[in-house]
Amino acid sequence: MAKKVVTDLDVAGKKVLVRADFNVPMKDETITNDDRIVQALPTIKHLVENNAKVILFSHLGRVKEEADKEGKSLKPVSQRLGELLGQDVTFVGETRGEKLENAISELADGGVLMFENTRFEDIDGKKESKNDPELGKYWASLGDLFVNDAFGTAHRSHASNVGVASHLESAAGFLMEKEIKFIGESVDQPIRPFVAILGGAKVSDKIGVIENLLTKADKILIGGGMAYTFYKAKGYDIGSSLLEEDKLELAKDLLDRADGKIILPNDTMVNTGFSEEGDVKAVDADVIPDGYMGLDIGPKTVEQFEKEIEGAKTVVWNGPMGVFEMEAFAQGTIGVCKSIASLNDARTIIGGGDSAAAAMKLGFADDFSHISTGGGASLEYLEGKELPGLAAISDK
C-alpha cells in the first residue's frame, strides 16, 4: 500500500494517538465478544515495545442523546485490554479537558491510556460524526503522531480519523494494513479462479459491489434474501419472499450484463412464515408456492455452490445465505463455510458484517485467510470506493 504504516514512524518517547475500533458487543457492561480488542493488540504491543506513550480512543455504539450514554463507556474495554496486554491501562472517562490532558502528560514511555467513547461528543451537534474541525484539531493537539487502526470506521469521515489525521503525521496500524492488503489485493489482483459470494437481504445494499465485481470476478454466487428479487426478474414465482420491486429492472440488467457470471440458487428452503415452526421444506427456485417465503438456499444449491467454489484460488464472501440465526435456515451458510474451508492454497476473505458473525458463530473463523473487522467499510471497499479514513493517512 502507498500509505505509511506504523513501522515507518519513529515513536520512541512520542505521544502516539491510536484510533482503534473497540466497538464491541456488550451486555450489562460485560463484553460478549472481544475479537476487535484482540485484533488491535499487534499495533498496541509494537508501540509499547518501542517506548511510545500510547493514547487510545474509539467509538462504542450510537450515541445521540444523554440517555444513550448508559452502558456505552469504554471503561470495560480498557479493563479487558489491560488483561490482554498484561499491563495497566489508564482510563480517563472524559473526551477532552484538563483531567485528560494531565493524565496524558503523566504517561510514561511504554504506558497505555484510553479515553472515553468518541461518540459522547455527538450529543451536542454530532461533533464526532460530522468531523467538527475544532474537535479534530483538539484531539490532534494531545499527541505527536497518529496511527489509524480502525478499518471499521474507514468509510466514515469523522473527527477521530480524518479530523485528527489532517493535523498530524499519520500511519496505518497493522490491522488497517492487513485489511487493505487482503481485501484490496484479493479484488484488484486476484489469483484466479476468483469466486465472489454475495448474500444478505437486499440487492440495493450490494448494487455497487455487484457492479464492481462483474469486471473482476470469474463467478458471482448469489444467495440470501437478495436472490428472490433476481428470481422475480427472471419471471419466477416467489410467493411471499422478500422482494425489492423497485430493483427488478436493475436485477434484469445485471443478469444480462453478467454473461453467465451470476449464478443463482436452484432451490430454496421455504416456510409459511418467518419462523422455524410451520411447513419447512425445500422447493425448486422457480416454483415457490403462494403463501410461502424463501429463508435459505436449499440442499441442491449447497451442492451446486460447492462445485462452483471447488478449485477457486481467491474467494470473497459478503452476506449469509439465509436466516442463519435459525437452525432450520442455517444450513446454506454452513454449507458455504464448509466449501470455502475445504479449499487448499486459496486466499479466502469474509467481508465483515453478518457473514463474519455467521462464520464465528458456526465455528469456522480459523478456516479463513482473513475475516474483516469492518462490515460497512469492507462493503464500500469491495465497491471500489475510496475510504476517507484511509485516504487521510499520510502517504509514504
KEVO-296375 format. One record per residue (C-alpha): y, x, z; residue number from 1; residue in three letters. Coordinates in nm, 3 decimals. Each point is the difference from the previous one (the first is absolute). Last residue first. Example, Ala and Ser with C-alpha at 12.3 -4.5 7.8 and 13.67 -1.06 7.14 Angstrom:
# residues 2
+---------+---------+---------+-----+-----+
|      yy |      xx |      zz |   i |  aa |
+---------+---------+---------+-----+-----+
|  -0.106 |   1.367 |   0.714 |   2 | SER |
|  -0.344 |  -0.137 |   0.066 |   1 | ALA |
+---------+---------+---------+-----+-----+
This chain:
# residues 396
+---------+---------+---------+-----+-----+
|      yy |      xx |      zz |   i |  aa |
+---------+---------+---------+-----+-----+
|   0.701 |   0.479 |   0.211 | 396 | LYS |
|   0.180 |  -0.332 |  -0.010 | 395 | ASP |
|   0.132 |  -0.148 |   0.323 | 394 | SER |
|  -0.144 |  -0.336 |   0.101 | 393 | ILE |
|   0.207 |  -0.303 |  -0.111 | 392 | ALA |
|  -0.234 |  -0.083 |  -0.292 | 391 | ALA |
|  -0.289 |  -0.044 |   0.243 | 390 | LEU |
|   0.176 |  -0.259 |   0.215 | 389 | GLY |
|   0.141 |  -0.169 |  -0.310 | 388 | PRO |
|  -0.345 |  -0.042 |  -0.165 | 387 | LEU |
|   0.023 |   0.022 |  -0.379 | 386 | GLU |
|  -0.212 |  -0.269 |  -0.163 | 385 | LYS |
|  -0.318 |   0.075 |  -0.197 | 384 | GLY |
|  -0.164 |  -0.330 |   0.093 | 383 | GLU |
|  -0.261 |   0.193 |   0.198 | 382 | LEU |
|   0.289 |   0.144 |   0.202 | 381 | TYR |
|   0.123 |  -0.353 |   0.067 | 380 | GLU |
|  -0.345 |  -0.099 |   0.128 | 379 | LEU |
|  -0.032 |   0.320 |   0.203 | 378 | SER |
|   0.332 |  -0.070 |   0.170 | 377 | ALA |
|  -0.090 |  -0.361 |   0.080 | 376 | GLY |
|  -0.339 |   0.090 |   0.148 | 375 | GLY |
|   0.094 |   0.327 |   0.167 | 374 | GLY |
|  -0.254 |   0.200 |   0.202 | 373 | THR |
|  -0.203 |   0.078 |  -0.312 | 372 | SER |
|  -0.374 |   0.049 |   0.032 | 371 | ILE |
|  -0.113 |   0.324 |  -0.164 | 370 | HIS |
|  -0.318 |   0.158 |  -0.131 | 369 | SER |
|  -0.199 |  -0.306 |   0.103 | 368 | PHE |
|  -0.330 |  -0.022 |   0.189 | 367 | ASP |
|   0.148 |   0.067 |   0.344 | 366 | ASP |
|   0.172 |  -0.340 |   0.014 | 365 | ALA |
|  -0.314 |  -0.196 |  -0.093 | 364 | PHE |
|  -0.068 |  -0.173 |   0.333 | 363 | GLY |
|   0.069 |  -0.364 |  -0.096 | 362 | LEU |
|   0.319 |  -0.019 |   0.205 | 361 | LYS |
|   0.128 |   0.328 |  -0.144 | 360 | MET |
|  -0.074 |  -0.097 |  -0.360 | 359 | ALA |
|   0.151 |  -0.347 |   0.055 | 358 | ALA |
|   0.318 |   0.134 |   0.161 | 357 | ALA |
|   0.043 |   0.239 |  -0.292 | 356 | ALA |
|  -0.052 |  -0.287 |  -0.246 | 355 | SER |
|   0.248 |  -0.212 |   0.199 | 354 | ASP |
|   0.286 |   0.250 |  -0.025 | 353 | GLY |
|  -0.052 |   0.358 |  -0.112 | 352 | GLY |
|  -0.060 |   0.117 |  -0.356 | 351 | GLY |
|  -0.362 |   0.104 |   0.038 | 350 | ILE |
|  -0.082 |   0.322 |  -0.182 | 349 | ILE |
|  -0.319 |   0.149 |  -0.139 | 348 | THR |
|  -0.011 |   0.338 |  -0.174 | 347 | ARG |
|  -0.354 |   0.037 |  -0.129 | 346 | ALA |
|  -0.255 |   0.278 |   0.048 | 345 | ASP |
|  -0.281 |  -0.247 |   0.075 | 344 | ASN |
|   0.050 |  -0.376 |   0.011 | 343 | LEU |
|  -0.198 |  -0.200 |   0.257 | 342 | SER |
|   0.307 |  -0.081 |   0.210 | 341 | ALA |
|   0.163 |  -0.177 |  -0.297 | 340 | ILE |
|  -0.299 |  -0.231 |  -0.047 | 339 | SER |
|  -0.036 |  -0.059 |   0.373 | 338 | LYS |
|   0.367 |  -0.096 |   0.042 | 337 | CYS |
|  -0.021 |  -0.231 |  -0.305 | 336 | VAL |
|  -0.303 |  -0.172 |   0.150 | 335 | GLY |
|   0.166 |  -0.037 |   0.340 | 334 | ILE |
|   0.305 |  -0.159 |  -0.168 | 333 | THR |
|  -0.224 |  -0.243 |  -0.186 | 332 | GLY |
|  -0.208 |  -0.072 |   0.308 | 331 | GLN |
|   0.297 |  -0.090 |   0.220 | 330 | ALA |
|   0.011 |  -0.372 |  -0.086 | 329 | PHE |
|  -0.271 |  -0.133 |   0.232 | 328 | ALA |
|   0.109 |   0.249 |   0.269 | 327 | GLU |
|   0.353 |  -0.142 |   0.012 | 326 | MET |
|   0.267 |   0.273 |   0.036 | 325 | GLU |
|  -0.102 |   0.115 |  -0.349 | 324 | PHE |
|   0.174 |  -0.294 |  -0.167 | 323 | VAL |
|  -0.080 |   0.140 |  -0.342 | 322 | GLY |
|  -0.001 |   0.309 |  -0.221 | 321 | MET |
|   0.240 |   0.196 |   0.220 | 320 | PRO |
|   0.320 |   0.158 |  -0.138 | 319 | GLY |
|   0.085 |   0.343 |  -0.139 | 318 | ASN |
|  -0.270 |   0.238 |  -0.126 | 317 | TRP |
|   0.052 |   0.322 |  -0.194 | 316 | VAL |
|  -0.313 |   0.166 |  -0.138 | 315 | VAL |
|  -0.012 |   0.336 |  -0.178 | 314 | THR |
|  -0.322 |   0.165 |  -0.119 | 313 | LYS |
|  -0.177 |  -0.321 |  -0.098 | 312 | ALA |
|  -0.374 |   0.031 |  -0.075 | 311 | GLY |
|  -0.089 |  -0.342 |   0.140 | 310 | GLU |
|   0.311 |  -0.213 |   0.059 | 309 | ILE |
|  -0.074 |  -0.236 |  -0.291 | 308 | GLU |
|  -0.365 |  -0.027 |   0.101 | 307 | LYS |
|   0.094 |  -0.080 |   0.362 | 306 | GLU |
|   0.255 |  -0.253 |  -0.129 | 305 | PHE |
|  -0.273 |  -0.198 |  -0.181 | 304 | GLN |
|  -0.235 |   0.019 |   0.299 | 303 | GLU |
|   0.270 |  -0.135 |   0.234 | 302 | VAL |
|   0.089 |  -0.247 |  -0.277 | 301 | THR |
|  -0.353 |  -0.141 |   0.000 | 300 | LYS |
|   0.022 |  -0.041 |   0.379 | 299 | PRO |
|   0.326 |  -0.203 |  -0.014 | 298 | GLY |
|   0.365 |   0.103 |   0.038 | 297 | ILE |
|   0.162 |  -0.162 |   0.301 | 296 | ASP |
|   0.186 |  -0.316 |   0.109 | 295 | LEU |
|  -0.012 |  -0.231 |  -0.303 | 294 | GLY |
|   0.095 |  -0.359 |   0.079 | 293 | MET |
|  -0.207 |  -0.315 |  -0.040 | 292 | TYR |
|   0.121 |  -0.360 |  -0.039 | 291 | GLY |
|  -0.066 |  -0.005 |  -0.374 | 290 | ASP |
|  -0.280 |   0.236 |  -0.093 | 289 | PRO |
|   0.058 |   0.367 |  -0.095 | 288 | ILE |
|  -0.155 |   0.024 |  -0.346 | 287 | VAL |
|   0.137 |   0.303 |  -0.184 | 286 | ASP |
|  -0.067 |   0.257 |   0.272 | 285 | ALA |
|  -0.363 |  -0.090 |   0.047 | 284 | ASP |
|  -0.074 |  -0.143 |   0.342 | 283 | VAL |
|  -0.101 |   0.151 |   0.334 | 282 | ALA |
|  -0.030 |  -0.229 |   0.301 | 281 | LYS |
|   0.165 |  -0.104 |   0.329 | 280 | VAL |
|  -0.019 |  -0.373 |   0.064 | 279 | ASP |
|   0.195 |  -0.046 |   0.322 | 278 | GLY |
|   0.069 |   0.234 |   0.289 | 277 | GLU |
|   0.122 |   0.351 |  -0.074 | 276 | GLU |
|   0.350 |  -0.142 |  -0.048 | 275 | SER |
|   0.278 |  -0.045 |  -0.252 | 274 | PHE |
|  -0.155 |  -0.318 |  -0.135 | 273 | GLY |
|  -0.274 |  -0.140 |  -0.224 | 272 | THR |
|  -0.144 |   0.345 |  -0.050 | 271 | ASN |
|  -0.032 |   0.251 |  -0.281 | 270 | VAL |
|  -0.145 |   0.346 |  -0.062 | 269 | MET |
|   0.082 |   0.119 |  -0.351 | 268 | THR |
|  -0.174 |   0.104 |  -0.320 | 267 | ASP |
|   0.082 |   0.207 |  -0.309 | 266 | ASN |
|   0.282 |   0.191 |   0.173 | 265 | PRO |
|   0.276 |   0.116 |  -0.236 | 264 | LEU |
|   0.018 |   0.329 |  -0.188 | 263 | ILE |
|   0.336 |   0.113 |  -0.137 | 262 | ILE |
|  -0.042 |   0.289 |  -0.245 | 261 | LYS |
|  -0.116 |  -0.229 |  -0.284 | 260 | GLY |
|   0.308 |   0.046 |  -0.219 | 259 | ASP |
|   0.228 |  -0.028 |   0.303 | 258 | ALA |
|   0.285 |  -0.134 |  -0.211 | 257 | ARG |
|  -0.160 |  -0.342 |  -0.046 | 256 | ASP |
|  -0.110 |  -0.020 |   0.365 | 255 | LEU |
|   0.350 |   0.095 |   0.116 | 254 | LEU |
|   0.157 |  -0.264 |  -0.228 | 253 | ASP |
|  -0.234 |  -0.272 |   0.127 | 252 | LYS |
|   0.080 |   0.095 |   0.361 | 251 | ALA |
|   0.372 |  -0.010 |  -0.080 | 250 | LEU |
|  -0.036 |  -0.343 |  -0.152 | 249 | GLU |
|  -0.185 |  -0.120 |   0.310 | 248 | LEU |
|   0.249 |   0.146 |   0.248 | 247 | LYS |
|   0.196 |  -0.319 |   0.072 | 246 | ASP |
|  -0.322 |  -0.175 |   0.090 | 245 | GLU |
|  -0.082 |   0.244 |   0.275 | 244 | GLU |
|  -0.341 |  -0.139 |   0.096 | 243 | LEU |
|  -0.216 |   0.026 |   0.312 | 242 | LEU |
|  -0.325 |  -0.190 |  -0.049 | 241 | SER |
|  -0.008 |  -0.382 |   0.010 | 240 | SER |
|  -0.244 |  -0.029 |  -0.291 | 239 | GLY |
|   0.029 |   0.303 |  -0.229 | 238 | ILE |
|  -0.095 |  -0.146 |  -0.339 | 237 | ASP |
|   0.024 |   0.280 |  -0.254 | 236 | TYR |
|   0.253 |   0.008 |  -0.285 | 235 | GLY |
|   0.042 |   0.377 |  -0.017 | 234 | LYS |
|   0.336 |  -0.025 |   0.179 | 233 | ALA |
|  -0.179 |  -0.204 |   0.267 | 232 | LYS |
|  -0.238 |   0.288 |   0.061 | 231 | TYR |
|   0.293 |   0.244 |   0.015 | 230 | PHE |
|   0.165 |  -0.220 |   0.264 | 229 | THR |
|  -0.333 |  -0.007 |   0.181 | 228 | TYR |
|  -0.028 |   0.380 |   0.012 | 227 | ALA |
|   0.313 |   0.030 |   0.217 | 226 | MET |
|  -0.190 |  -0.137 |   0.299 | 225 | GLY |
|  -0.215 |   0.310 |   0.025 | 224 | GLY |
|  -0.152 |   0.189 |  -0.290 | 223 | GLY |
|   0.120 |   0.201 |  -0.301 | 222 | ILE |
|  -0.167 |   0.310 |  -0.141 | 221 | LEU |
|   0.233 |   0.216 |  -0.212 | 220 | ILE |
|  -0.175 |   0.244 |  -0.232 | 219 | LYS |
|   0.100 |   0.324 |  -0.174 | 218 | ASP |
|   0.318 |   0.029 |   0.206 | 217 | ALA |
|   0.334 |   0.143 |  -0.118 | 216 | LYS |
|   0.187 |  -0.229 |  -0.240 | 215 | THR |
|  -0.137 |  -0.323 |   0.149 | 214 | LEU |
|   0.063 |   0.156 |   0.342 | 213 | LEU |
|   0.378 |  -0.040 |  -0.023 | 212 | ASN |
|  -0.005 |  -0.366 |  -0.105 | 211 | GLU |
|  -0.273 |  -0.079 |   0.255 | 210 | ILE |
|   0.200 |   0.164 |   0.279 | 209 | VAL |
|   0.323 |  -0.173 |  -0.099 | 208 | GLY |
|  -0.167 |  -0.341 |  -0.004 | 207 | ILE |
|  -0.184 |   0.057 |   0.331 | 206 | LYS |
|   0.180 |  -0.221 |   0.252 | 205 | ASP |
|   0.059 |  -0.272 |  -0.264 | 204 | SER |
|  -0.374 |  -0.011 |  -0.074 | 203 | VAL |
|  -0.048 |  -0.126 |   0.355 | 202 | LYS |
|  -0.268 |   0.000 |   0.267 | 201 | ALA |
|  -0.145 |   0.345 |   0.028 | 200 | GLY |
|  -0.209 |   0.201 |  -0.242 | 199 | GLY |
|   0.041 |   0.293 |  -0.236 | 198 | LEU |
|  -0.258 |   0.263 |  -0.087 | 197 | ILE |
|   0.107 |   0.289 |  -0.223 | 196 | ALA |
|  -0.263 |   0.210 |  -0.177 | 195 | VAL |
|   0.082 |   0.343 |  -0.147 | 194 | PHE |
|  -0.280 |   0.160 |  -0.205 | 193 | PRO |
|   0.157 |   0.251 |   0.003 | 192 | ARG |
|   0.171 |   0.244 |   0.234 | 191 | ILE |
|   0.338 |  -0.158 |   0.049 | 190 | PRO |
|   0.331 |   0.181 |  -0.053 | 189 | GLN |
|   0.266 |  -0.272 |   0.042 | 188 | ASP |
|  -0.197 |  -0.252 |   0.206 | 187 | VAL |
|  -0.216 |   0.231 |   0.210 | 186 | SER |
|   0.271 |   0.264 |   0.014 | 185 | GLU |
|   0.254 |  -0.239 |   0.149 | 184 | GLY |
|  -0.235 |  -0.173 |   0.245 | 183 | ILE |
|  -0.168 |   0.311 |   0.136 | 182 | PHE |
|   0.289 |   0.246 |  -0.015 | 181 | LYS |
|   0.266 |  -0.248 |   0.107 | 180 | ILE |
|  -0.203 |  -0.113 |   0.300 | 179 | GLU |
|  -0.092 |   0.357 |   0.098 | 178 | LYS |
|   0.362 |   0.119 |  -0.014 | 177 | GLU |
|   0.111 |  -0.294 |   0.215 | 176 | MET |
|  -0.277 |   0.080 |   0.247 | 175 | LEU |
|   0.087 |   0.370 |   0.008 | 174 | PHE |
|   0.367 |  -0.065 |   0.069 | 173 | GLY |
|   0.253 |  -0.014 |  -0.280 | 172 | ALA |
|   0.312 |   0.210 |   0.029 | 171 | ALA |
|   0.367 |  -0.030 |   0.085 | 170 | SER |
|   0.321 |   0.201 |   0.018 | 169 | GLU |
|   0.231 |  -0.240 |   0.177 | 168 | LEU |
|   0.270 |  -0.261 |  -0.066 | 167 | HIS |
|  -0.145 |  -0.220 |  -0.279 | 166 | SER |
|  -0.345 |   0.026 |   0.159 | 165 | ALA |
|   0.117 |  -0.195 |   0.308 | 164 | VAL |
|   0.112 |  -0.300 |  -0.207 | 163 | GLY |
|  -0.299 |   0.005 |  -0.236 | 162 | VAL |
|  -0.255 |   0.003 |   0.282 | 161 | ASN |
|   0.119 |  -0.150 |   0.329 | 160 | SER |
|   0.300 |  -0.176 |  -0.156 | 159 | ALA |
|  -0.230 |  -0.194 |  -0.230 | 158 | HIS |
|  -0.059 |  -0.003 |  -0.377 | 157 | SER |
|  -0.350 |  -0.148 |  -0.013 | 156 | ARG |
|  -0.290 |   0.106 |  -0.223 | 155 | HIS |
|  -0.063 |   0.305 |   0.221 | 154 | ALA |
|  -0.064 |  -0.225 |   0.300 | 153 | THR |
|  -0.379 |   0.043 |   0.021 | 152 | GLY |
|   0.034 |   0.359 |  -0.123 | 151 | PHE |
|   0.148 |   0.091 |   0.337 | 150 | ALA |
|  -0.023 |   0.380 |   0.024 | 149 | ASP |
|   0.367 |   0.075 |  -0.063 | 148 | ASN |
|   0.101 |   0.332 |   0.152 | 147 | VAL |
|   0.368 |   0.058 |   0.080 | 146 | PHE |
|   0.174 |   0.320 |   0.111 | 145 | LEU |
|   0.272 |   0.094 |   0.249 | 144 | ASP |
|  -0.016 |  -0.307 |   0.220 | 143 | GLY |
|   0.192 |  -0.264 |   0.196 | 142 | LEU |
|   0.282 |  -0.017 |  -0.255 | 141 | SER |
|  -0.245 |  -0.150 |  -0.252 | 140 | ALA |
|  -0.040 |  -0.302 |   0.228 | 139 | TRP |
|   0.376 |  -0.049 |   0.002 | 138 | TYR |
|   0.037 |   0.040 |  -0.379 | 137 | LYS |
|  -0.274 |  -0.257 |  -0.062 | 136 | GLY |
|   0.167 |  -0.238 |   0.245 | 135 | LEU |
|   0.346 |   0.040 |  -0.155 | 134 | GLU |
|  -0.139 |  -0.052 |  -0.351 | 133 | PRO |
|  -0.179 |  -0.328 |   0.085 | 132 | ASP |
|  -0.323 |   0.016 |  -0.196 | 131 | ASN |
|  -0.045 |  -0.378 |  -0.027 | 130 | LYS |
|  -0.326 |   0.005 |   0.198 | 129 | SER |
|   0.140 |   0.217 |   0.279 | 128 | GLU |
|   0.340 |  -0.167 |   0.044 | 127 | LYS |
|  -0.142 |  -0.350 |  -0.031 | 126 | LYS |
|   0.327 |  -0.154 |   0.123 | 125 | GLY |
|  -0.041 |  -0.005 |   0.377 | 124 | ASP |
|  -0.371 |  -0.048 |   0.070 | 123 | ILE |
|  -0.097 |   0.251 |  -0.269 | 122 | ASP |
|   0.058 |   0.304 |   0.224 | 121 | GLU |
|  -0.310 |  -0.096 |   0.200 | 120 | PHE |
|  -0.173 |   0.072 |  -0.331 | 119 | ARG |
|   0.011 |   0.375 |   0.079 | 118 | THR |
|  -0.250 |  -0.050 |   0.283 | 117 | ASN |
|   0.091 |   0.231 |   0.289 | 116 | GLU |
|   0.008 |   0.378 |   0.016 | 115 | PHE |
|  -0.284 |   0.248 |   0.000 | 114 | MET |
|   0.018 |   0.353 |   0.136 | 113 | LEU |
|  -0.231 |   0.297 |  -0.054 | 112 | VAL |
|   0.037 |   0.353 |   0.133 | 111 | GLY |
|  -0.100 |   0.312 |  -0.192 | 110 | GLY |
|   0.337 |   0.160 |   0.075 | 109 | ASP |
|   0.139 |  -0.177 |   0.307 | 108 | ALA |
|   0.180 |  -0.334 |   0.000 | 107 | LEU |
|   0.302 |  -0.009 |   0.232 | 106 | GLU |
|   0.249 |  -0.063 |  -0.281 | 105 | SER |
|  -0.222 |  -0.281 |  -0.129 | 104 | ILE |
|  -0.009 |  -0.171 |   0.340 | 103 | ALA |
|   0.378 |   0.030 |   0.026 | 102 | ASN |
|   0.054 |  -0.162 |  -0.342 | 101 | GLU |
|  -0.238 |  -0.287 |   0.083 | 100 | LEU |
|   0.171 |  -0.077 |   0.331 |  99 | LYS |
|   0.344 |   0.040 |  -0.157 |  98 | GLU |
|  -0.051 |  -0.258 |  -0.274 |  97 | GLY |
|  -0.232 |  -0.113 |  -0.276 |  96 | ARG |
|  -0.331 |  -0.179 |  -0.064 |  95 | THR |
|  -0.087 |  -0.033 |   0.369 |  94 | GLU |
|  -0.326 |  -0.014 |   0.196 |  93 | GLY |
|  -0.033 |   0.378 |   0.012 |  92 | VAL |
|  -0.360 |   0.120 |   0.013 |  91 | PHE |
|  -0.087 |   0.362 |   0.074 |  90 | THR |
|  -0.343 |   0.085 |  -0.139 |  89 | VAL |
|  -0.212 |   0.205 |   0.237 |  88 | ASP |
|  -0.281 |   0.206 |  -0.147 |  87 | GLN |
|  -0.361 |  -0.042 |  -0.114 |  86 | GLY |
|   0.109 |  -0.110 |  -0.346 |  85 | LEU |
|  -0.226 |  -0.307 |  -0.004 |  84 | LEU |
|   0.088 |  -0.100 |   0.355 |  83 | GLU |
|   0.371 |   0.059 |  -0.059 |  82 | GLY |
|  -0.019 |  -0.212 |  -0.316 |  81 | LEU |
|  -0.155 |  -0.283 |   0.202 |  80 | ARG |
|   0.286 |   0.011 |   0.251 |  79 | GLN |
|   0.265 |   0.018 |  -0.272 |  78 | SER |
|  -0.161 |  -0.298 |  -0.175 |  77 | VAL |
|  -0.001 |  -0.201 |   0.324 |  76 | PRO |
|   0.375 |   0.075 |   0.032 |  75 | LYS |
|   0.077 |  -0.108 |  -0.357 |  74 | LEU |
|   0.138 |  -0.333 |   0.120 |  73 | SER |
|  -0.082 |  -0.310 |  -0.204 |  72 | LYS |
|  -0.165 |  -0.218 |   0.268 |  71 | GLY |
|   0.314 |  -0.208 |   0.052 |  70 | GLU |
|   0.271 |   0.134 |  -0.233 |  69 | LYS |
|  -0.021 |  -0.321 |  -0.207 |  68 | ASP |
|   0.191 |  -0.193 |   0.270 |  67 | ALA |
|   0.313 |   0.207 |  -0.074 |  66 | GLU |
|   0.011 |  -0.105 |  -0.364 |  65 | GLU |
|  -0.126 |   0.119 |  -0.338 |  64 | LYS |
|  -0.272 |   0.250 |   0.090 |  63 | VAL |
|  -0.298 |   0.035 |  -0.232 |  62 | ARG |
|  -0.287 |   0.223 |   0.104 |  61 | GLY |
|   0.026 |   0.354 |   0.131 |  60 | LEU |
|   0.250 |   0.242 |  -0.154 |  59 | HIS |
|  -0.026 |   0.375 |   0.040 |  58 | SER |
|   0.154 |   0.302 |   0.169 |  57 | PHE |
|  -0.115 |   0.346 |   0.100 |  56 | LEU |
|   0.209 |   0.294 |   0.119 |  55 | ILE |
|  -0.198 |   0.327 |  -0.007 |  54 | VAL |
|   0.166 |   0.315 |   0.137 |  53 | LYS |
|  -0.163 |   0.254 |  -0.228 |  52 | ALA |
|  -0.208 |   0.287 |   0.132 |  51 | ASN |
|  -0.229 |   0.052 |  -0.301 |  50 | ASN |
|  -0.302 |  -0.140 |   0.185 |  49 | GLU |
|   0.199 |  -0.314 |   0.086 |  48 | VAL |
|   0.109 |  -0.048 |  -0.363 |  47 | LEU |
|  -0.353 |   0.042 |  -0.134 |  46 | HIS |
|  -0.135 |  -0.231 |   0.270 |  45 | LYS |
|   0.247 |  -0.275 |  -0.099 |  44 | ILE |
|  -0.087 |   0.028 |  -0.370 |  43 | THR |
|  -0.378 |  -0.002 |   0.062 |  42 | PRO |
|   0.027 |  -0.284 |   0.259 |  41 | LEU |
|   0.159 |  -0.269 |  -0.219 |  40 | ALA |
|  -0.333 |  -0.140 |  -0.124 |  39 | GLN |
|  -0.120 |  -0.040 |   0.361 |  38 | VAL |
|   0.305 |  -0.212 |   0.083 |  37 | ILE |
|  -0.061 |  -0.215 |  -0.309 |  36 | ARG |
|  -0.366 |  -0.042 |   0.097 |  35 | ASP |
|   0.080 |  -0.122 |   0.353 |  34 | ASP |
|  -0.153 |  -0.348 |  -0.037 |  33 | ASN |
|   0.017 |  -0.256 |   0.283 |  32 | THR |
|   0.298 |   0.152 |   0.182 |  31 | ILE |
|   0.057 |  -0.179 |   0.331 |  30 | THR |
|   0.341 |  -0.160 |   0.060 |  29 | GLU |
|  -0.165 |  -0.342 |   0.046 |  28 | ASP |
|  -0.156 |   0.040 |  -0.344 |  27 | LYS |
|   0.116 |   0.277 |  -0.228 |  26 | MET |
|  -0.036 |   0.088 |  -0.368 |  25 | PRO |
|   0.164 |   0.330 |  -0.092 |  24 | VAL |
|   0.334 |   0.053 |  -0.175 |  23 | ASN |
|   0.001 |   0.366 |   0.103 |  22 | PHE |
|   0.112 |   0.122 |  -0.342 |  21 | ASP |
|   0.175 |   0.328 |   0.072 |  20 | ALA |
|   0.359 |   0.104 |  -0.068 |  19 | ARG |
|   0.012 |   0.351 |   0.145 |  18 | VAL |
|   0.327 |   0.156 |   0.114 |  17 | LEU |
|  -0.035 |   0.375 |   0.048 |  16 | VAL |
|   0.222 |   0.168 |   0.258 |  15 | LYS |
|  -0.035 |   0.366 |  -0.089 |  14 | LYS |
|  -0.137 |   0.281 |   0.220 |  13 | GLY |
|  -0.252 |   0.096 |  -0.268 |  12 | ALA |
|   0.018 |  -0.248 |  -0.291 |  11 | VAL |
|   0.039 |   0.217 |  -0.308 |  10 | ASP |
|  -0.081 |  -0.266 |  -0.262 |   9 | LEU |
|  -0.221 |   0.032 |  -0.309 |   8 | ASP |
|  -0.312 |  -0.080 |   0.208 |   7 | THR |
|   0.142 |  -0.349 |   0.062 |   6 | VAL |
|  -0.010 |  -0.084 |  -0.368 |   5 | VAL |
|   0.282 |   0.030 |  -0.251 |   4 | LYS |
|  -0.020 |  -0.236 |  -0.296 |   3 | LYS |
|  -0.119 |   0.086 |  -0.351 |   2 | ALA |
|  -0.355 |  -0.117 |   0.069 |   1 | MET |
+---------+---------+---------+-----+-----+
